[in-house]
Structure formats: structure tokens, C-alpha cells
Amino acid sequence: MGKPLTEQELHNLAMNIVGRQLEADGFEFMAVNSKPKRDPQYVCLKDKILHFIVVRNVHFPENPNTYDEGLMRRVKNHAEKFEAKTYFAGVGLSNALDQKLPVYLNEEYIVEYQGLIEI
């Protein structure tokens, strides 16, 4: 068995997954914050509109589409001062061999990511 990924490493992996999707969708990165709990993680520009995006790594068996409503309300209130849209990006990461095991460094994992959820 390899070394289990730390919370920061899991968060970075989730950030990379979301970041690649944003890039592919034509978002321009204005600010990136990779510290967990420092929200939003991404401030992007697309079609002259600002987008605030909160990224969370979600542990199996939790639903990656479920978010903290209080947190998202605070981010949305902040975003509205900038006429920005607010999104949640939950990324489920789990061990490919046994979802009850941690995700290990350099081993296969499963990604469950449905895309941005507008708040």
C-alpha cells in the first residue's frame, strides 16, 4: 500500500480536476486560492461576468453535490457585491479498489464530479 493522500493533497487534486474543466470551458482565472476553507477557491471571468467558485473534496460515501448552505450563502452575498455568479464544485474522490480505503499516492482513484452547481 502507498501513502494515503493528506487533506491538502486531496484538496489540490480536486482543485486540479475543477481547474482543468474551467480552462476547457473558457474561463479566465483572475485569482486562485488553494488553501482549504479560504473561499472562493477560484475567481474567474467568462463572457465579461465574474464567477466565484467554491471547491470541496468530498469523502465517500458523502454526496459531492451536497454543500454547506450557510457557507454558500456567505460566499454568494460577497459575490453579489462584485455582481459575480456563485458556484459550488464538489469533487468525490475515492480509492478505485475499495471505496472505504483512503486514496493513496500513485494509485488509481475514482472521481465523481458533476460540474458546477449554481447557487
Contacts in CASP RR format, 6 or more apart in sequence:
PFRMAT RR
TARGET T0000
AUTHOR 0000-0000-0000
METHOD contacts of the structure
MODEL  1
MGKPLTEQELHNLAMNIVGRQLEADGFEFMAVNSKPKRDPQYVCLKDKIL
HFIVVRNVHFPENPNTYDEGLMRRVKNHAEKFEAKTYFAGVGLSNALDQK
LPVYLNEEYIVEYQGLIEI
1 104 0 8 1.000
2 104 0 8 1.000
2 105 0 8 1.000
2 106 0 8 1.000
2 107 0 8 1.000
3 104 0 8 1.000
3 105 0 8 1.000
4 102 0 8 1.000
4 103 0 8 1.000
4 104 0 8 1.000
4 105 0 8 1.000
5 13 0 8 1.000
5 102 0 8 1.000
5 103 0 8 1.000
5 104 0 8 1.000
5 105 0 8 1.000
7 36 0 8 1.000
7 57 0 8 1.000
8 36 0 8 1.000
9 105 0 8 1.000
10 57 0 8 1.000
10 93 0 8 1.000
10 103 0 8 1.000
11 34 0 8 1.000
11 36 0 8 1.000
11 55 0 8 1.000
11 57 0 8 1.000
12 34 0 8 1.000
13 57 0 8 1.000
13 91 0 8 1.000
13 93 0 8 1.000
13 103 0 8 1.000
14 55 0 8 1.000
14 56 0 8 1.000
14 57 0 8 1.000
14 89 0 8 1.000
14 90 0 8 1.000
14 91 0 8 1.000
14 92 0 8 1.000
14 93 0 8 1.000
15 32 0 8 1.000
15 34 0 8 1.000
15 41 0 8 1.000
15 55 0 8 1.000
17 91 0 8 1.000
17 111 0 8 1.000
17 113 0 8 1.000
18 41 0 8 1.000
18 42 0 8 1.000
18 53 0 8 1.000
18 55 0 8 1.000
18 89 0 8 1.000
18 90 0 8 1.000
18 91 0 8 1.000
18 113 0 8 1.000
18 115 0 8 1.000
19 42 0 8 1.000
21 113 0 8 1.000
21 115 0 8 1.000
22 29 0 8 1.000
22 42 0 8 1.000
22 44 0 8 1.000
22 53 0 8 1.000
23 29 0 8 1.000
25 46 0 8 1.000
26 46 0 8 1.000
27 42 0 8 1.000
27 44 0 8 1.000
27 45 0 8 1.000
27 46 0 8 1.000
27 51 0 8 1.000
28 44 0 8 1.000
28 45 0 8 1.000
28 46 0 8 1.000
29 42 0 8 1.000
29 43 0 8 1.000
29 44 0 8 1.000
30 43 0 8 1.000
30 44 0 8 1.000
30 45 0 8 1.000
30 50 0 8 1.000
31 42 0 8 1.000
31 43 0 8 1.000
32 41 0 8 1.000
32 42 0 8 1.000
32 43 0 8 1.000
33 39 0 8 1.000
33 40 0 8 1.000
33 41 0 8 1.000
33 42 0 8 1.000
34 41 0 8 1.000
39 52 0 8 1.000
39 54 0 8 1.000
39 71 0 8 1.000
39 74 0 8 1.000
39 75 0 8 1.000
40 52 0 8 1.000
40 53 0 8 1.000
40 54 0 8 1.000
40 75 0 8 1.000
40 79 0 8 1.000
40 86 0 8 1.000
41 53 0 8 1.000
41 54 0 8 1.000
41 55 0 8 1.000
42 51 0 8 1.000
42 52 0 8 1.000
42 53 0 8 1.000
42 55 0 8 1.000
43 50 0 8 1.000
43 51 0 8 1.000
43 52 0 8 1.000
43 53 0 8 1.000
43 84 0 8 1.000
44 50 0 8 1.000
44 51 0 8 1.000
44 53 0 8 1.000
45 51 0 8 1.000
49 83 0 8 1.000
49 84 0 8 1.000
49 85 0 8 1.000
50 79 0 8 1.000
50 82 0 8 1.000
50 83 0 8 1.000
50 84 0 8 1.000
50 85 0 8 1.000
51 84 0 8 1.000
51 85 0 8 1.000
51 86 0 8 1.000
51 87 0 8 1.000
52 75 0 8 1.000
52 76 0 8 1.000
52 78 0 8 1.000
52 79 0 8 1.000
52 82 0 8 1.000
52 84 0 8 1.000
52 85 0 8 1.000
52 86 0 8 1.000
52 87 0 8 1.000
53 86 0 8 1.000
53 87 0 8 1.000
53 88 0 8 1.000
53 89 0 8 1.000
53 116 0 8 1.000
54 67 0 8 1.000
54 71 0 8 1.000
54 72 0 8 1.000
54 75 0 8 1.000
54 86 0 8 1.000
54 87 0 8 1.000
54 88 0 8 1.000
54 89 0 8 1.000
55 89 0 8 1.000
55 90 0 8 1.000
55 91 0 8 1.000
56 64 0 8 1.000
56 67 0 8 1.000
56 88 0 8 1.000
56 89 0 8 1.000
56 90 0 8 1.000
56 91 0 8 1.000
57 90 0 8 1.000
57 91 0 8 1.000
57 92 0 8 1.000
57 93 0 8 1.000
58 64 0 8 1.000
58 66 0 8 1.000
58 90 0 8 1.000
58 91 0 8 1.000
58 92 0 8 1.000
58 93 0 8 1.000
58 112 0 8 1.000
59 92 0 8 1.000
59 93 0 8 1.000
59 94 0 8 1.000
60 92 0 8 1.000
60 93 0 8 1.000
60 94 0 8 1.000
60 99 0 8 1.000
60 100 0 8 1.000
61 99 0 8 1.000
62 92 0 8 1.000
64 90 0 8 1.000
64 91 0 8 1.000
64 92 0 8 1.000
64 112 0 8 1.000
64 113 0 8 1.000
64 114 0 8 1.000
65 90 0 8 1.000
65 114 0 8 1.000
65 117 0 8 1.000
67 88 0 8 1.000
67 90 0 8 1.000
67 117 0 8 1.000
67 119 0 8 1.000
72 86 0 8 1.000
72 88 0 8 1.000
72 119 0 8 1.000
73 119 0 8 1.000
75 86 0 8 1.000
75 119 0 8 1.000
76 86 0 8 1.000
76 119 0 8 1.000
79 85 0 8 1.000
79 86 0 8 1.000
85 118 0 8 1.000
86 118 0 8 1.000
86 119 0 8 1.000
87 116 0 8 1.000
87 117 0 8 1.000
87 118 0 8 1.000
87 119 0 8 1.000
88 116 0 8 1.000
88 117 0 8 1.000
88 119 0 8 1.000
89 113 0 8 1.000
89 115 0 8 1.000
89 116 0 8 1.000
89 117 0 8 1.000
90 113 0 8 1.000
90 114 0 8 1.000
90 115 0 8 1.000
90 117 0 8 1.000
91 111 0 8 1.000
91 112 0 8 1.000
91 113 0 8 1.000
92 110 0 8 1.000
92 111 0 8 1.000
92 112 0 8 1.000
92 113 0 8 1.000
93 103 0 8 1.000
93 109 0 8 1.000
93 110 0 8 1.000
93 111 0 8 1.000
93 112 0 8 1.000
94 103 0 8 1.000
94 109 0 8 1.000
94 110 0 8 1.000
94 112 0 8 1.000
95 101 0 8 1.000
95 102 0 8 1.000
95 103 0 8 1.000
95 104 0 8 1.000
95 107 0 8 1.000
95 108 0 8 1.000
95 109 0 8 1.000
95 110 0 8 1.000
96 107 0 8 1.000
96 108 0 8 1.000
96 109 0 8 1.000
96 110 0 8 1.000
97 107 0 8 1.000
97 108 0 8 1.000
99 110 0 8 1.000
103 109 0 8 1.000
END
